[in-house]
Amino acid sequence: MSMRRRLVLGISLAMGLASGLAAGQAHAGMWLSSPDLAADGTLTAPQAWDRDGCGGKNLSPALRWGGEAPTTKSFALIIMDADVKKGFRHWMVFNIPAGVHSLAAGAGEADGKALPKGAVQALNDFGPKGYGGPCPPPGQTHRYVFTIYALNKDTLDLNPDQPAGALESLVLTHALDKGRLLAKSPRFEAPEKTTEKAKPADEKPAPKAEPATSGPKPAPGEIPK
């Protein structure tokens, strides 16, 4: 092979490799992040469950994602407690439009008013719809997996009142790609309530003591000296 042909072939291979790397970078996979997590990836007290002895505010964290395939038609979000047998789903959102790449803090309210138009929340494993914050057993720290799925359908034909497991299976059937965020959370205990001891309803206030006087009391009609 002549020197010229070797040079042309080398340039062609280099251009092809560069093109492949560029394409790989463009479709390197999805990512998911949150500005509301602590530096070590721990969820904070406001994101914790606000019932069952846990003292959070049940405020869903802000989320951002990207890197999906160009053929993505919608997104679905699922938050799972990885330290519960068979998993425990804390939040499930479907039919997020393909042009949406973030959810604001507090978007997981049960009424769904803060979600993007068209997005639907399903029942979580606590029971209600919307976000349910971490509430691990006392003394434990659990891991929570946030997963954003890129789907090949604009709208999933689903009944949001179905069991969470059935809906998750439907998402996996249409998933093109996914991005994950791993967080952790201890149990944030609710403060103990202090209550004053109630007085019995029939208890009467003690009579006021008369001021002490020196000397004998004046007789009726007598002007005291």
C-alpha positions as CSV (number, residue, x, y, z in Angstrom):
1,M,0.0,0.0,0.0
2,S,1.4,3.4,-1.0
3,M,2.2,6.1,1.5
4,R,-0.6,8.2,0.1
5,R,-3.2,5.5,0.4
6,R,-2.1,4.8,4.0
7,L,-2.4,8.5,4.8
8,V,-5.9,8.8,3.3
9,L,-7.0,5.6,5.1
10,G,-5.6,6.9,8.4
11,I,-7.4,10.2,8.1
12,S,-10.7,8.4,7.2
13,L,-10.4,6.1,10.2
14,A,-9.7,9.0,12.5
15,M,-12.7,11.0,11.2
16,G,-14.9,8.0,11.6
17,L,-13.7,7.4,15.2
18,A,-14.2,11.1,16.0
19,S,-17.7,11.0,14.6
20,G,-18.5,7.8,16.6
21,L,-17.3,9.4,19.8
22,A,-19.3,12.5,19.1
23,A,-22.4,10.4,18.5
24,G,-21.7,8.4,21.7
25,Q,-21.4,11.6,23.7
26,A,-24.7,12.9,22.3
27,H,-26.5,9.7,23.3
28,A,-24.5,8.6,26.3
29,G,-27.6,7.9,28.3
30,M,-30.0,9.7,30.6
31,W,-29.2,11.5,33.8
32,L,-31.3,12.7,36.8
33,S,-30.3,15.2,39.5
34,S,-31.8,17.2,42.3
35,P,-30.6,20.5,43.8
36,D,-32.5,19.7,47.0
37,L,-30.4,16.9,48.3
38,A,-27.6,17.4,50.8
39,A,-24.0,17.2,49.5
40,D,-23.7,13.6,50.5
41,G,-27.0,12.6,48.7
42,T,-29.2,12.7,51.8
43,L,-32.8,13.8,51.6
44,T,-33.6,16.6,54.1
45,A,-36.3,16.9,56.7
46,P,-38.8,18.8,54.5
47,Q,-38.9,15.9,52.0
48,A,-39.8,13.3,54.8
49,W,-43.2,11.9,55.4
50,D,-45.4,13.9,57.7
51,R,-47.4,11.1,59.4
52,D,-46.9,7.8,61.2
53,G,-44.4,9.4,63.7
54,C,-42.3,11.0,61.0
55,G,-41.9,14.8,61.3
56,G,-41.2,16.0,57.7
57,K,-43.3,18.3,55.5
58,N,-43.8,15.7,52.7
59,L,-42.4,18.1,50.1
60,S,-41.2,16.4,46.9
61,P,-37.7,17.5,45.9
62,A,-37.0,19.5,42.7
63,L,-35.7,17.2,39.9
64,R,-33.9,17.8,36.6
65,W,-33.1,15.3,33.8
66,G,-31.8,15.0,30.3
67,G,-29.9,12.9,27.8
68,E,-32.9,11.0,26.5
69,A,-33.1,9.5,23.0
70,P,-34.4,11.7,20.2
71,T,-37.4,9.3,19.8
72,T,-38.6,9.9,23.3
73,K,-42.3,10.8,23.4
74,S,-43.0,11.1,27.1
75,F,-41.4,10.5,30.6
76,A,-42.4,8.6,33.7
77,L,-41.0,9.0,37.2
78,I,-40.9,6.4,39.9
79,I,-39.3,6.7,43.4
80,M,-38.6,3.4,45.2
81,D,-37.4,2.5,48.6
82,A,-34.6,-0.1,47.8
83,D,-34.4,-1.4,51.4
84,V,-37.9,-2.7,51.6
85,K,-38.5,-6.2,50.3
86,K,-40.0,-6.1,46.8
87,G,-39.6,-2.3,47.0
88,F,-41.9,0.4,48.2
89,R,-43.0,3.1,45.7
90,H,-43.1,6.6,47.1
91,W,-44.1,8.5,44.0
92,M,-45.3,7.6,40.5
93,V,-45.9,10.1,37.7
94,F,-46.8,9.3,34.1
95,N,-47.4,11.1,30.8
96,I,-44.9,13.8,31.5
97,P,-44.5,15.6,28.1
98,A,-41.3,15.0,26.2
99,G,-40.5,18.7,26.2
100,V,-40.4,18.8,30.0
101,H,-37.1,18.3,31.8
102,S,-37.8,19.3,35.4
103,L,-40.2,19.2,38.2
104,A,-40.4,22.0,40.8
105,A,-40.1,21.3,44.5
106,G,-43.5,20.5,45.9
107,A,-44.9,19.2,42.6
108,G,-46.0,16.0,44.2
109,E,-49.0,17.5,46.0
110,A,-52.0,15.1,45.8
111,D,-54.1,17.5,43.7
112,G,-51.5,17.5,41.0
113,K,-51.9,21.2,40.2
114,A,-48.1,21.8,40.2
115,L,-47.4,19.0,37.6
116,P,-46.9,19.7,33.9
117,K,-50.1,19.7,31.9
118,G,-51.2,16.2,31.0
119,A,-49.1,14.5,33.7
120,V,-50.9,11.9,35.9
121,Q,-50.0,10.7,39.4
122,A,-50.8,7.2,40.6
123,L,-51.3,5.7,44.0
124,N,-48.1,5.2,46.0
125,D,-47.6,2.3,48.4
126,F,-48.7,4.5,51.3
127,G,-52.1,4.6,49.8
128,P,-52.8,8.1,48.5
129,K,-51.9,9.7,45.2
130,G,-48.9,12.0,44.9
131,Y,-45.6,12.1,46.7
132,G,-45.0,10.2,49.9
133,G,-41.7,11.1,51.6
134,P,-39.2,8.8,53.4
135,C,-40.2,7.3,56.7
136,P,-38.0,4.4,57.6
137,P,-38.3,2.5,60.9
138,P,-36.7,4.1,63.9
139,G,-32.9,4.0,63.9
140,Q,-32.6,3.1,60.2
141,T,-31.4,4.8,57.1
142,H,-32.9,3.7,53.8
143,R,-31.8,4.1,50.2
144,Y,-34.2,5.7,47.7
145,V,-33.9,5.2,43.9
146,F,-35.3,8.0,41.7
147,T,-35.8,6.8,38.2
148,I,-36.9,8.8,35.2
149,Y,-37.9,6.7,32.2
150,A,-38.0,7.8,28.6
151,L,-41.0,6.2,26.9
152,N,-42.0,5.5,23.3
153,K,-45.6,6.6,23.8
154,D,-47.1,10.1,24.2
155,T,-49.7,8.8,26.6
156,L,-50.0,5.6,28.6
157,D,-53.4,4.1,28.7
158,L,-53.7,3.5,32.4
159,N,-56.0,3.7,35.4
160,P,-54.1,5.7,38.0
161,D,-56.1,3.8,40.7
162,Q,-54.5,0.5,39.7
163,P,-51.9,-1.2,42.0
164,A,-48.5,0.5,41.7
165,G,-46.8,-2.7,40.6
166,A,-49.1,-3.1,37.5
167,L,-48.4,0.5,36.5
168,E,-44.7,0.0,36.8
169,S,-44.8,-3.0,34.6
170,L,-46.6,-0.9,31.9
171,V,-43.8,1.7,32.1
172,L,-41.1,-0.9,31.7
173,T,-42.9,-2.2,28.6
174,H,-42.5,1.2,26.8
175,A,-39.2,2.3,28.2
176,L,-36.5,3.4,25.8
177,D,-33.9,4.5,28.4
178,K,-33.7,5.6,32.0
179,G,-31.7,7.9,34.3
180,R,-31.3,7.2,38.0
181,L,-30.5,9.1,41.2
182,L,-29.7,7.3,44.4
183,A,-30.5,9.1,47.7
184,K,-30.7,8.1,51.3
185,S,-32.7,9.2,54.3
186,P,-32.7,8.6,58.0
187,R,-35.9,8.8,60.0
188,F,-36.9,12.3,60.9
189,E,-38.9,11.9,64.1
190,A,-41.9,14.1,64.7
191,P,-41.5,16.3,67.8
192,E,-43.3,15.1,70.9
193,K,-46.4,17.0,71.7
194,T,-46.6,18.6,75.1
195,T,-50.1,19.0,76.5
196,E,-51.2,20.8,79.7
197,K,-53.1,18.8,82.3
198,A,-56.7,19.7,81.9
199,K,-58.6,20.9,85.0
200,P,-61.9,19.1,85.9
201,A,-64.9,20.9,84.5
202,D,-66.5,21.1,88.0
203,E,-63.4,22.4,89.7
204,K,-64.1,25.9,91.2
205,P,-61.3,28.5,91.7
206,A,-60.1,28.9,95.3
207,P,-61.7,31.8,97.1
208,K,-59.6,35.0,97.4
209,A,-58.1,35.6,100.8
210,E,-59.2,38.8,102.6
211,P,-56.4,41.2,103.3
212,A,-55.1,40.9,106.9
213,T,-56.0,43.8,109.3
214,S,-54.6,44.7,112.7
215,G,-56.8,45.2,115.7
216,P,-60.5,44.5,116.2
217,K,-62.9,45.0,113.4
218,P,-65.1,48.2,113.8
219,A,-68.7,47.7,114.8
220,P,-71.3,48.4,112.1
221,G,-71.8,52.2,111.7
222,E,-68.5,52.9,113.6
223,I,-65.9,55.0,111.8
224,P,-62.6,53.2,112.0
225,K,-59.8,55.1,113.7
